[in-house]
Amino acid sequence: MVRDSAGGPKWDVLRTSAIWCLEWNPAIGEKGAQLLVGCWDETLSLWNTEGKQIGTDKNVGFDPCSISFYANGEFFVLGGSDKKVSIWTKELVCLGNVCTMSDWVWCVRVRPKVNCVGLSTNDGKVALYQIAFTIVHGLHEERYANRELMTNVIIQHLATEQKVKIKCRDLVKKISVYKERLAVQISDRVIIYSANPEDEQDLKYNIFKKIK
C-alpha cells in the first residue's frame, strides 16, 4: 500500500505473489514519479503515482530480493535468488551482471556519487564492487556516433552539429560508422542503419533508418 505523508492510504499494488522489494525512481521524468516493484513470481513492474501499471510485467527468471537506483534514475541494480547482482535501465532492460555470489543476494545498494555497489548474501558475505562504464563510439569523416545511457546511440554531424538519437532498447556493445551506414552491435545481433546517399539533406542531418 502507498500512503501519503500523513500516513493515509492512497492506492494499492495488487499482485498474485509476495511483493518482496520496491523503490521509487529518484528522478521524475516526463511520465512523473515511478515505483518499481519486485514480486516473487519472478517479475518486475512499474507503477505511476495514480496506482496504474506502466507497461507490462518483466519476467526476470528469478525472485527479486533487493532494488537500488542510481541517483540519476537511469539505472538500477537488482539482487535475488539467482545469486547475482545485475544492472538494469529504468525501462527494465538488463545490461548485464555485476557479480555472481555463492548464495541469494538479499540486499544491494548503490553508493552515492561513486560507481560502487555494496551487497550482502544469505551465507553472511558482504562485498563491494566497482562498476566502470566504458566509452563506445565511432567516427567517419564528419559523422560521429557515441553510446548514450548504455542503450541509445547519438549520431552527430560535426560540421552542422545536428544530432539524432536512436533508441536500441538493448545494451549497445559496439558502434561503427562508414559513409552513410551505421552498424550497432547489441546483445544478440548487429543492426545496420542507413541514410539515403542520394539525398544531401538526409546525410547532412543524419536521418538514419534501420535496414537490417
ZILIN-V728458 format. One record per backbone hydrogen bond with DSSP energy under -0.5 kcal/mol. CO is the residue of the C=O (numbers start at 1). NH is the residue of the N-H. If there is no record, write none. Layout:
BEGIN
co = {CO;CO}
nh = {NH;NH}
END
This chain:
BEGIN
co = {2;2;4;8;11;12;13;18;18;21;23;27;29;32;33;34;34;35;35;36;37;37;38;38;39;39;39;42;42;43;44;45;46;47;48;52;53;54;57;58;58;62;63;66;68;70;74;75;76;77;78;79;79;80;80;83;84;85;85;86;87;87;88;89;92;93;96;99;104;104;107;109;111;114;115;116;117;118;119;120;120;121;125;127;129;132;136;138;140;142;142;143;144;145;146;148;148;149;150;151;151;152;153;153;154;154;155;156;156;157;162;164;165;166;166;171;174;176;178;180;181;182;183;184;184;185;185;189;191;192;192;193;194;195;196;198;199;200;201;202;203;206;209}
nh = {10;11;7;4;2;14;15;20;40;38;36;29;32;29;49;25;36;37;47;23;39;45;20;21;42;43;64;60;61;39;58;37;54;35;51;48;55;46;59;44;60;64;81;79;77;73;90;70;88;68;86;65;66;83;105;101;80;98;99;78;95;96;76;92;94;89;87;85;106;122;120;118;114;116;131;111;129;109;127;106;107;124;121;119;117;134;147;145;143;144;158;140;156;138;154;151;152;151;172;168;169;148;155;166;146;156;164;144;158;161;157;155;167;153;168;173;185;183;181;195;178;193;176;186;191;173;174;186;184;211;212;182;209;197;199;200;203;204;205;207;206;208;194}
END
